[in-house]
């Protein structure tokens, strides 16, 4: 059986490398967007990364509500940025000159 090409991954969105925000759409209880806070993605292997592409998601057919998706993605972003900051602090500690 041949798979639907739309089901294949089309790119990568690394939420750890760019400060981003998740916004619910007013007037629709299932739509939300993820977009870069600075206007463009620092790292992204997808069309529109350099133009600040906004990703729109619809939770209408999901077993999870929009608020559950937003909560989970927010936790993921916060964790990813926390890990990145911790790695930066460790790297600085080990590369700092002693004396």
Secondary structure, 3 states (H helix, E strand, C coil): CCCCHHHCCCCEECCCCCCEEEEECCCCCCEEEEEECCCCCCCEECCCHHHCCCEEEECCCCCCCHHHHHHHHHHHHHHHHHHHHHHHHHHHHHHCCCC
